[in-house]
């Protein structure tokens, strides 16, 4: 199934609290190899080889920070460049 950047944005913008515009969301999806170009100008497909991060991939830090804080730190760093 192919889709346009607008269709992708409509479906996934809520996942990022509408903080990314259409172009930014497509760029992020390409960076993470979540999508690929598809035949036809401006069409995309989901990458069938994409492996999402699961809870099992998250390791609790030695200093006792729980996984939810670690995930939030990663999100903040990704979205805002904060550490």
N, C-alpha and C positions, 0 to 999 in steps of 0.2 A: 504494500500500500504506500503510495507516495502522498506527500503533503507539501504545502507551500509554507513559507516562513510565517505568514499571517495565521494559518491554521495551527502551526506549531506554537506560536505565541499565545493564541487563544486557549490552547489546551494546557500549556505549562507555565504561563505567567503567574497564576495563583501559587504555584510551587515556590516562587521567589517573591511572594507578597507584592507582585506587580512593580518591583523595584528595578527591573530591567526592561528596556524597550525591545522591540522586535529584533533589531539588528544585534543588540548586546546578547540577547538570549540565544540567537542562532550561533554567534561567535563562541559563547560559553559551551554550547552543545558540541560544536566542532572541536574545541580544545579538549573536552573530556571524551571525545570520540563516541558520543552518544548517538550522533546522526552522521549520515554520509550524503554526498550528492547522489541524485538519481537522474536517470535519463529525462531530458526535457529541461528547458531553461527555468531555473528557480524552483525546482522540485528537489525534495529530500526524502530519505528513507531512514528508519531507525537502524542502527548498526546491530546486526544479529549477533555479533561477537562481544557486545558491550557487557561488562560484568559490573553490576552495581555494588556499592559498598553495603555490607550487611552488618548486623549487630556483632556477629562473630569476628568481623574484621577490626572492631574497635577494642583497643587494649586500654585498661585502666592504668593511669600513670602511677608511678611508684610513690608520689607524694600524696596519694589519697584522693586526687581529683576524680570525681566519678565520670563515667562515660558521657553523660548528657552535657556536662560542662565542657568536656573535650570536644564534642561535636559542635557545640555552640561556638567555641573558640575557632574551630576550623571554618565554620560558616562566616563568622565575623572577619576572619583573615581573608577569605575568598572574596567576600562582598565589599569590604571596607578597607582592606589592607592593614587591619589592626592585628596586633599580636597579643 
